[in-house]
Amino acid sequence: MRLRDHIHFTGSAILAQRTRSLLTGLGIAVGIAAVVLLTAIGHGVQRFVVQEFTQFGTNLLAVTPGKTETFGMSGAMFSTVRPLSLDDALTLQQIPQVLAVVPFVQGNAAVEANGLSRRTTVFGTGPAVPQVWQIKPALGRFLPQDEVRRARAYAVLGSKLRDELFPGRSPLGERIRIGGETYRIIGSMESKGQMLGFDLDDTVYIPIARAMAMFDRESLMEVDILYAAEADADVVAERIHQRLEARHGGEDFTITTQDQMLEVLGSVLDVLTMAVGALGAISLAVGGIGILTIMTISVRERTSEVGLLRALGARKQQIMWLFLGEAIILGACGGIAGMLLGIGGAWLIGLFIPALPVHIAWDYVALALLVAMLIGLVAGVMPALRAAALDPIEALRTE
C-alpha cells in the first residue's frame, strides 16, 4: 500500500465521521489550550516577580535580626532575636567590596501639610538609598550625609504623596508634620510603582535614627548592602557573617543574598507552573480516553473494510498503521487547535487585563503538541492491534 493510499484511507475515515472526529479532537484541544494558557500565566507571573525583585539591582544582600534554630526534639524551636543596631550597619560599611549600606525601618504615621492629613508609610533609611535601591530624586535631593544619631529633620516624599499633598507645585522647602514632628522637605523621589502590591510611591523617607525614635524601636528591621559587581556574593556574605558574629558573640542574625531569594522564589514559581500545567494534563488524559474509545468503536464499525483490505493483500502492519495514523492525526489536529486557542487566549488576557502578566512558554507549547500526538499514538495502539489481528474471512462476513 502506497503512502498516498494510507493518507487517503485515513483522511476519508476521519471526514466520514466529522462530528465524532471534531468532538474527539476537542477533548485534546481543551487540554492543550489549558496547558498553554496556564503555563503562560505561570511564566508571566514568574518573570514579573523576578523583575520586581531585580528592579533594585542585582548586587544586593540583606541582613535581618534573629535566627531560628531547631534542637532535634518535637516542638523544640527557639527564636533568638537581638537588636540589629545602627553601629552594626556602620561597621558593615568597612568590609572590603561593600560599596554602600542602607539601614532600614518601616512604619505607618500621620502626615500633615497644607491643612491636609493622611496616613502613609514612613521609611527610616540612610543617605545611600539612591545608590543601593536604584531610585533617584525627581526634585531636590535625598537625605544628606549627616551624623547618624544627629540627623537633621529632613524628609523626602514619594511621588504619589507629593502629588496629593502639593498638587501642581514644588514641595521643596515646605514644612510637613510626620507623626507629630515637623520636618522640612528637601526632595521628592521619582515614581517607582508597586512591588508585589506594595506602593513604593506612597511613602515618605526620613533619617533612620528619627524613625527608630518615632516608632520606639531598638532594632533595625533590615540592613541592605550593595557590593561590587565583580565580588562573589558568598564571599561578601561570609565576611559580613564573621563581622556580626564577632560583634554579637553568636549567630543571631540572618544573611540573605539576592541570588538565594531569587532561587527560592524561582523554585516556588516553578512548582506553581507545573501545578497549573498538571491541571491541563488532566484534560489531555480525558482527551486520550476519548480517542481510545472512538478508535475502538471505529474498528468495530470498519471490520468488513479491514477484511476487504486484507483480502486484497494488505499486511497486518499496514492495517495497524492505518488506524494508528487516524489516531495520531486526531491528536495532532486537536493539539494544533488547542495551541492556537491557548496562544489566542493569552494574547487576549494581555490585551484586556494588562495587570495580569502573561508570557508564552514556547517550550511548553512544543511539549504540549508533542504530548497530544503521543496521546493519539498510545490511545490508538490497542484498537490498531485489534484491527490488525482480525481474521480476513471472518471480517468479510461482518456487516
C-alpha positions, 0 to 999 in steps of 0.5 A: 500500500502506497503512502498516498493510499494510507493518507487517503484511507485515513483522511476519508475515515476521519471526514466520514465521521466529522462530528465524532472526529471534531468532538474527539479532537476537542477533548485534546484541544481543551487540554492543550489550550489549558496547558498553554494558557496556564503555563503562560500565566505561570511564566508571566507571573514568574518573570514579573516577580523576578523583575520586581525583585531585580528592579533594585539591582542585582548586587544586593544582600540583606541582613535581618535580626534573629535566627531560628534554630531547631534542637532535634526534639518535637516542638523544640524551636527557639527564636533568638532575636537581638537588636540589629543596631545602627553601629552594626550597619556602620561597621558593615560599611568597612568590609572590603567590596561593600560599596554602600549600606542602607539601614532600614525601618518601616512604619505607618504615621500621620502626615500633615501639610497644607491643612491636609492629613493622611496616613502613609508609610514612613521609611527610616533609611540612610543617605545611600538609598539612591545608590543601593535601591536604584531610585533617584530624586525627581526634585531636590535631593535625598537625605544628606550625609549627616551624623547618624544619631544627629540627623537633621529633620529632613524628609523626602516624599514619594511621588504619589504623596507629593502629588496629593499633598502639593498638587501642581507645585514644588514641595521643596522647602515646605514644612510637613508634620510626620507623626507629630514632628515637623520636618522640612522637605528637601526632595521628592523621589521619582515614581517607582510603582508597586512591588508585589502590591506594595506602593513604593510611591506612597511613602515618605523617607526620613533619617533612620535614627528619627524613625527608630525614635518615632516608632520606639524601636531598638532594632533595625528591621533590615540592613541592605548592602550593595557590593561590587559587581565583580565580588562573589556574593558568598564571599561578601556574605561570609565576611559580613557573617564573621563581622556580626558574629564577632560583634554579637558573640553568636549567630543571631542574625540572618544573611540573605543574598539576592541570588538565594531569594531569587532561587527560592522564589524561582523554585516556588514559581516553578512548582506553581507552573507545573501545578497549573500545567498538571491541571491541563494534563488532566484534560489531555488524559480525558482527551486520550480516553476519548480517542481510545474509545472512538478508535475502538468503536471505529474498528468495530464499525470498519471490520468488513473494510479491514477484511476487504483490505486484507483480502486484497493483500494488505499486511497486518502492519499496514492495517495497524498503521492505518488506524494508528495514523487516524489516531495520531492525526486526531491528536495532532489536529486537536493539539494544533487547535488547542495551541492556537486557542491557548496562544489566542487566549493569552494574547487576549488576557494581555490585551484586556487585563494588562495587570495580569502578566502573561508570557508564552512558554514556547517550550511548553507549547512544543511539549504540549503538541508533542504530548497530544500526538503521543496521546493519539499514538498510545490511545490508538495502539490497542484498537490498531492491534485489534484491527490488525489481528482480525481474521480476513474471512471472518471480517468479510462476513461482518456487516 
